[in-house]
Amino acid sequence: MDNGHGSIEKNAYTKCADPIDRWVRACMHDAVAEIGERFAFYAVASNLIIFLTGPLQEGIAAAAAATNVWNGTALMLPLLGGAIADLWLGRYLTIISASLLYTLGLGLLAVSTLVGHHCNAAATGDRCPAPPTIQVTLFYVSLYMVAVGEGGHKPCAHAFGADQFDQSDPGESVSRSSFFNWWYFGVCAGTAATLLVVSYVQESLGWHPGFAIPCAVMACTLVVFLLGTRTYRYTDTSGTRNLFAHAAEAFAGWRRRQRSRLRAAHRTSHQASHQGVVGVSAEEPPEARRSRIDEEAQVVAATTAATNTAVVVSEAKDVLRLFPIWAMTLVYAVVYSQSMTFFTKQATTLDRRVGEVVKVPAAALLAFISITIMVLIPVYDGLIVPLSRRFTGRPSGITMLQRIGAGMLLSTVSTVIAALVEERRLRVAREAGLADEPRIQLPMSLWWMVPQYVVFGAADVFAMVGLQEFFYDQVPDRLRSVGLALYISIFGIGSFVSSALVSGIHRVTAARGQSWFSDNMNRGHLDYFYWLLAGLSALQFFAYVFFAWRYKYINRTLEPRTC
């Protein structure tokens, strides 16, 4: 039964009298599926550069570029996945299809680790033979299968969770707000668990169990999602069209109007010629009458198409006005991509022992970003918002663009800290006489790197959440999926830019004698790269302030606003 708000009640289970019952019956199935997907994704992404420089024996620059390209692809494919869900499959079937492909890709990743030579050049001083072509091919094919699965799962799981709540019901509306708070908290918790557990398995027990575990987790989350099938509220998307569908419809309308004009001109010319020979008929011929009726129908269709075209043009303008803000946050996305590449490689060279027994995996340091987010979100809501509200009088405390700007500034600070830590690491390597011994850990504790992770996590609390809210709130209502896709595309394009930047700098600096991204990190100059990113971040921050100051918000005073 259609509830009048674009949702179809599947059966009696979907309309629960108690909003809390909906959490248990439907939303938590979807939330568990999303948390499991995040677990699986970060099990691959967090340690990918270590696998590429280890078993696959790629250079640091090439491995960083490949990691960025894969991340960028995984973050751009949701544009396609969202369109497929909206126009053909629907969110439910898209999630299932993507999960199956995701699980298959993870399984093949685990299989690829069993092919070829079991030798890790990055972990030992031995010279290993090159990995066989079949292993490299199987690995990259399965890796991009995971990216395609991510592209279908990511845009649908979040929206499918929101579909379970009726916005017109006050009780469900409040529950939905709480649901998303715990959703984000759960995603961060799943990410932290991945970085602490799976990274340890991959580094200590091997890559095969390290990829097999996320495969099993993804399969289990698919089962949990399917168990909730009878309780879900399904959204009918047959009446909704995205921006690209509307654009295609407008173009088709323009073609119909052009053909209509040509037919009318041809018929007028033919009638004038006929009248010139036999005179004007006293009665309209049947053929002419049918043609006239058809012409009137085409005029009506053309008028409707013209109206749709005007709507599309208006909506396109509303989206295009966001482009300056979109462009001014790309450097932030470039810095974001370093957390899973060079940050991790830095950590591999440090003393990561905690006590006499425990050795922290390099990728596990990424957990400090998730932990910082989990700690600061309640602080932001409970302390920063009320304090800033006293000065600004706004319900959200600060505006969305101010929040994004604060995150960009913190991101710049994080990059500066990373550059200073890298300068110290290089100095320690020289002073300890280990500049030419890249496989020997330096007498420098891993705790030196924790501040850059913590500050970057704080930057995410401001910028990441602020960007999501901004691109959701500042687009027309029926284009909000497009707005969220634009938000995701920032990080996809940022990863591609990072890959191109690393590859270009590597070629230029290597031609001059010493690459900044030397395979011997003790002889490289990763600090120069961080200083370059810090400078670009500072310049873009000032440009962002200019465009943010000129930006005029869409007035949504009639809608409830949340911060």
VOMI-892746 format. One record per residue (C-alpha): residue number from 0; x, y, z. Coordinates in steps of 0.02 Angstrom, whole numbers. Layout:
N
 ropa     px     py     pz
  NUM      X      Y      Z
...
***
This chain:
563
 ropa     px     py     pz
    0      0      0      0
    1     67    172    -47
    2     86    282    104
    3     84    441      3
    4    265    483     32
    5    348    376    -97
    6    355    219     12
    7    260     60    -14
    8    208    -42    137
    9    263   -219     96
   10    160   -306    229
   11     98   -289    406
   12    272   -299    476
   13    328   -139    391
   14    212    -22    484
   15    259    -35    666
   16    161     59    797
   17    315     84    904
   18    462    172    816
   19    583     73    924
   20    506    -86    852
   21    556    -25    679
   22    736    -12    737
   23    735   -193    791
   24    633   -263    648
   25    707   -173    498
   26    837    -38    525
   27    961   -140    625
   28    970   -272    488
   29   1020   -136    365
   30   1138    -54    491
   31   1228   -219    523
   32   1248   -243    335
   33   1326    -70    319
   34   1444    -96    467
   35   1498   -263    395
   36   1529   -183    225
   37   1637    -49    305
   38   1733   -186    398
   39   1766   -277    233
   40   1812   -120    136
   41   1940    -57    261
   42   2012   -232    279
   43   2067   -210     98
   44   2097    -23     87
   45   2195      5    248
   46   2337   -116    208
   47   2329   -114     18
   48   2491    -16     -3
   49   2581   -142    111
   50   2523   -288      3
   51   2573   -199   -158
   52   2748   -158    -95
   53   2765   -330    -14
   54   2702   -486   -107
   55   2675   -392   -271
   56   2843   -299   -256
   57   2786   -132   -325
   58   2883     26   -288
   59   2815    147   -157
   60   2765    280   -284
   61   2681    153   -400
   62   2593     69   -254
   63   2529    236   -186
   64   2467    286   -359
   65   2380    117   -383
   66   2299    129   -212
   67   2235    305   -250
   68   2165    252   -419
   69   2073    105   -340
   70   2005    215   -200
   71   1951    345   -327
   72   1863    213   -432
   73   1774    142   -279
   74   1716    317   -232
   75   1657    366   -407
   76   1561    206   -447
   77   1421    251   -324
   78   1364    376   -456
   79   1329    229   -571
   80   1265    117   -432
   81   1141    248   -373
   82   1076    274   -550
   83   1053     87   -575
   84    959     74   -410
   85    847    224   -449
   86    806    179   -629
   87    804    -11   -635
   88    839   -127   -489
   89    785    -28   -337
   90    890    -12   -179
   91    847   -182   -106
   92    899   -285   -258
   93   1050   -173   -289
   94   1113   -204   -112
   95   1094   -392   -134
   96   1178   -395   -306
   97   1321   -284   -247
   98   1346   -389    -90
   99   1360   -549   -193
  100   1488   -470   -308
  101   1578   -395   -158
  102   1590   -565    -72
  103   1651   -650   -232
  104   1785   -517   -255
  105   1847   -537    -76
  106   1851   -726    -98
  107   1956   -710   -256
  108   2072   -590   -165
  109   2103   -725    -36
  110   2133   -852   -175
  111   2258   -736   -261
  112   2369   -738   -107
  113   2391   -927   -128
  114   2454   -910   -306
  115   2637   -882   -343
  116   2787   -869   -227
  117   2760   -853    -40
  118   2892   -721    -16
  119   2879   -546     59
  120   3021   -435      3
  121   2962   -291    111
  122   2969   -395    270
  123   3132   -486    241
  124   3300   -444    169
  125   3285   -584     42
  126   3272   -549   -142
  127   3110   -626   -201
  128   3068   -680   -378
  129   2941   -572   -469
  130   2760   -625   -438
  131   2684   -725   -581
  132   2572   -634   -703
  133   2422   -741   -657
  134   2435   -685   -474
  135   2445   -501   -519
  136   2301   -516   -643
  137   2190   -613   -523
  138   2227   -491   -383
  139   2183   -335   -483
  140   2027   -413   -561
  141   1962   -463   -390
  142   2013   -295   -316
  143   1907   -201   -443
  144   1764   -322   -417
  145   1765   -262   -237
  146   1763    -82   -302
  147   1611   -118   -411
  148   1524   -201   -263
  149   1563    -48   -159
  150   1489     61   -295
  151   1322    -28   -283
  152   1317    -50    -95
  153   1373    121    -34
  154   1239    235   -110
  155   1096    115    -71
  156   1124     52    107
  157   1118    226    185
  158    963    278     87
  159    878    111    119
  160    898    140    305
  161    815    311    288
  162    673    230    190
  163    620    136    345
  164    555    296    426
  165    403    398    378
  166    455    582    378
  167    274    635    406
  168    266    536    569
  169    340    640    713
  170    388    485    812
  171    475    403    666
  172    560    566    619
  173    641    578    791
  174    690    395    782
  175    770    422    612
  176    880    561    681
  177    939    447    822
  178    962    305    698
  179   1085    405    592
  180   1185    458    746
  181   1207    276    796
  182   1231    226    614
  183   1384    337    598
  184   1446    283    769
  185   1428    100    716
  186   1519    129    552
  187   1665    208    646
  188   1665     65    770
  189   1668    -62    628
  190   1812     30    547
  191   1910     36    710
  192   1882   -150    737
  193   1946   -186    561
  194   2102    -83    583
  195   2144   -162    751
  196   2100   -343    713
  197   2119   -376    526
  198   2279   -275    507
  199   2355   -381    646
  200   2300   -542    559
  201   2368   -484    391
  202   2537   -434    463
  203   2558   -578    588
  204   2463   -728    518
  205   2467   -695    332
  206   2370   -617    189
  207   2260   -767    152
  208   2167   -763    319
  209   2178   -573    313
  210   2069   -570    156
  211   1967   -726    200
  212   1900   -647    361
  213   1819   -495    275
  214   1748   -614    143
  215   1664   -715    281
  216   1604   -556    367
  217   1528   -490    205
  218   1438   -656    175
  219   1368   -653    352
  220   1307   -473    335
  221   1217   -520    174
  222   1128   -659    269
  223   1081   -536    408
  224   1014   -414    278
  225    909   -549    195
  226    836   -601    363
  227    755   -430    374
  228    668   -445    203
  229    492   -466    273
  230    511   -315    389
  231    576   -186    266
  232    481    -38    196
  233    517    -28     11
  234    523    136    -82
  235    440    149   -251
  236    563    241   -363
  237    462    222   -522
  238    402    402   -509
  239    570    476   -465
  240    701    522   -592
  241    877    584   -566
  242    952    736   -649
  243   1022    636   -795
  244    854    554   -830
  245    770    724   -831
  246    903    791   -949
  247    873    645  -1068
  248    685    677  -1058
  249    711    861  -1097
  250    819    818  -1248
  251    687    696  -1311
  252    555    833  -1291
  253    661    953  -1392
  254    677    823  -1531
  255    488    797  -1531
  256    457    985  -1548
  257    580    996  -1692
  258    497    852  -1784
  259    325    929  -1750
  260    378   1094  -1827
  261    449   1007  -1981
  262    288    908  -2006
  263    181   1064  -1986
  264    286   1160  -2111
  265    281   1014  -2234
  266     91    996  -2219
  267     61   1183  -2240
  268    168   1183  -2396
  269     78   1031  -2464
  270    -96   1104  -2429
  271    -50   1270  -2510
  272     10   1177  -2664
  273   -148   1071  -2670
  274   -262   1222  -2650
  275   -173   1311  -2789
  276   -223   1172  -2908
  277   -398   1117  -2856
  278   -456   1260  -2744
  279   -509   1255  -2563
  280   -612   1103  -2514
  281   -775   1136  -2431
  282   -747    993  -2311
  283   -588    941  -2219
  284   -524    773  -2285
  285   -514    630  -2156
  286   -325    618  -2179
  287   -304    803  -2141
  288   -418    790  -1989
  289   -317    645  -1917
  290   -157    740  -1952
  291   -227    894  -1865
  292   -277    793  -1709
  293   -106    713  -1706
  294    -28    885  -1720
  295   -130    949  -1573
  296    -74    800  -1467
  297    106    833  -1514
  298     87   1016  -1467
  299     23    964  -1295
  300    168    841  -1275
  301    290    974  -1333
  302    220   1099  -1208
  303    239    972  -1068
  304    416    934  -1124
  305    455   1120  -1128
  306    394   1136   -948
  307    502    988   -897
  308    649   1068   -986
  309    626   1228   -887
  310    622   1127   -725
  311    780   1034   -775
  312    869   1196   -818
  313    820   1270   -650
  314    878   1116   -557
  315   1041   1110   -655
  316   1075   1290   -604
  317   1044   1244   -422
  318   1171   1104   -436
  319   1300   1205   -534
  320   1301   1342   -402
  321   1379   1214   -285
  322   1528   1186   -400
  323   1643   1318   -323
  324   1623   1239   -150
  325   1648   1066   -228
  326   1808   1122   -315
  327   1876   1213   -162
  328   1875   1053    -59
  329   1974    942   -178
  330   2141    972    -91
  331   2060    916     71
  332   2015    754    -19
  333   2194    738    -83
  334   2258    752     96
  335   2126    626    152
  336   2194    496     30
  337   2368    504    110
  338   2304    427    272
  339   2292    255    190
  340   2453    268     88
  341   2603    367    148
  342   2547    380    329
  343   2547    190    335
  344   2716    174    249
  345   2790    299    371
  346   2730    193    516
  347   2814     34    448
  348   2986    111    479
  349   2956    155    663
  350   2972     56    824
  351   2795    -10    845
  352   2823   -115    999
  353   2707    -90   1148
  354   2791   -177   1293
  355   2897   -331   1256
  356   2766   -436   1166
  357   2642   -332   1066
  358   2692   -256    899
  359   2562   -137    829
  360   2525   -158    642
  361   2562     -2    541
  362   2385      7    470
  363   2311     -4    646
  364   2363    176    676
  365   2218    225    562
  366   2105    172    705
  367   2152    333    794
  368   2052    428    660
  369   1896    324    694
  370   1919    331    883
  371   1940    521    875
  372   1779    536    775
  373   1685    426    899
  374   1746    533   1044
  375   1722    704    964
  376   1548    682    889
  377   1465    683   1062
  378   1580    827   1113
  379   1530    924    957
  380   1344    896    985
  381   1347    918   1173
  382   1475   1057   1197
  383   1529   1148   1038
  384   1354   1171    966
  385   1276   1241   1128
  386   1423   1359   1157
  387   1427   1425    980
  388   1236   1441    982
  389   1251   1570   1121
  390   1357   1682   1010
  391   1274   1653    841
  392   1093   1620    889
  393   1084   1482    758
  394   1008   1313    805
  395   1159   1224    729
  396   1283   1340    814
  397   1387   1372    658
  398   1338   1363    476
  399   1377   1214    366
  400   1510   1310    269
  401   1592   1369    430
  402   1598   1189    489
  403   1678   1133    326
  404   1805   1275    335
  405   1854   1226    513
  406   1885   1049    454
  407   1992   1108    308
  408   2096   1213    427
  409   2122   1064    542
  410   2170    958    392
  411   2306   1086    350
  412   2369   1076    529
  413   2373    885    517
  414   2480    895    360
  415   2601   1015    444
  416   2618    895    591
  417   2649    751    469
  418   2787    852    384
  419   2871    893    550
  420   2863    710    607
  421   2937    653    441
  422   3080    778    458
  423   3118    705    629
  424   3107    527    562
  425   3235    565    426
  426   3349    650    554
  427   3339    498    669
  428   3383    384    522
  429   3538    487    482
  430   3595    503    662
  431   3572    316    693
  432   3670    272    535
  433   3518    184    461
  434   3492    293    307
  435   3539    147    194
  436   3451     14    299
  437   3265     35    255
  438   3214   -135    327
  439   3281    -99    501
  440   3159    -11    614
  441   3215    159    675
  442   3239    203    859
  443   3085    314    854
  444   2919    269    934
  445   2759    254    835
  446   2676    373    960
  447   2758    517    866
  448   2633    487    725
  449   2476    481    833
  450   2448    672    836
  451   2430    684    646
  452   2298    546    649
  453   2204    627    794
  454   2201    800    715
  455   2146    726    550
  456   2005    633    639
  457   1951    800    714
  458   1954    874    538
  459   1836    736    479
  460   1711    777    617
  461   1697    953    547
  462   1730    938    360
  463   1666    764    318
  464   1500    780    408
  465   1483    961    354
  466   1507    917    171
  467   1378    778    181
  468   1250    894    259
  469   1288   1036    138
  470   1270    934    -21
  471   1112    852     46
  472   1031   1014    104
  473   1076   1135    -36
  474   1003   1042   -185
  475    821   1029   -240
  476    723    899   -143
  477    712    772   -283
  478    899    789   -323
  479    963    749   -150
  480   1035    583   -210
  481   1131    683   -339
  482   1192    798   -201
  483   1258    653    -98
  484   1339    581   -255
  485   1428    747   -280
  486   1489    738   -100
  487   1560    563   -128
  488   1637    617   -294
  489   1746    745   -204
  490   1846    603   -127
  491   1846    501   -287
  492   1917    645   -390
  493   2035    687   -245
  494   2107    511   -253
  495   2134    525   -440
  496   2218    694   -417
  497   2329    620   -281
  498   2379    477   -395
  499   2424    596   -537
  500   2518    710   -417
  501   2621    569   -343
  502   2662    496   -515
  503   2711    666   -586
  504   2821    714   -439
  505   2903    542   -440
  506   2950    557   -624
  507   3017    733   -607
  508   3117    707   -446
  509   3183    536   -500
  510   3249    614   -661
  511   3346    737   -553
  512   3432    599   -456
  513   3326    559   -303
  514   3138    531   -298
  515   3039    605   -155
  516   2955    435   -147
  517   3109    326   -150
  518   3085    142   -108
  519   3212    177     29
  520   3105    297    129
  521   3257    349    232
  522   3330    427     74
  523   3167    499      8
  524   3087    666     48
  525   2909    630     97
  526   2922    785    207
  527   2936    894     51
  528   2774    816    -15
  529   2685    851    149
  530   2745   1031    148
  531   2682   1047    -32
  532   2511    981     21
  533   2509   1098    172
  534   2544   1247     58
  535   2410   1195    -66
  536   2288   1167     78
  537   2322   1342    146
  538   2298   1422    -25
  539   2138   1326    -55
  540   2074   1370    118
  541   2086   1556     79
  542   2003   1528    -89
  543   1867   1427     -2
  544   1836   1569    122
  545   1809   1687    -24
  546   1681   1576   -111
  547   1597   1527     53
  548   1577   1711     99
  549   1491   1744    -68
  550   1380   1590    -60
  551   1194   1616    -26
  552   1102   1473     56
  553    941   1403    -13
  554    804   1457    107
  555    735   1303    195
  556    651   1390    341
  557    496   1284    314
  558    593   1125    342
  559    661   1059    507
  560    849   1088    517
  561    969    975    608
  562   1153   1005    642
***
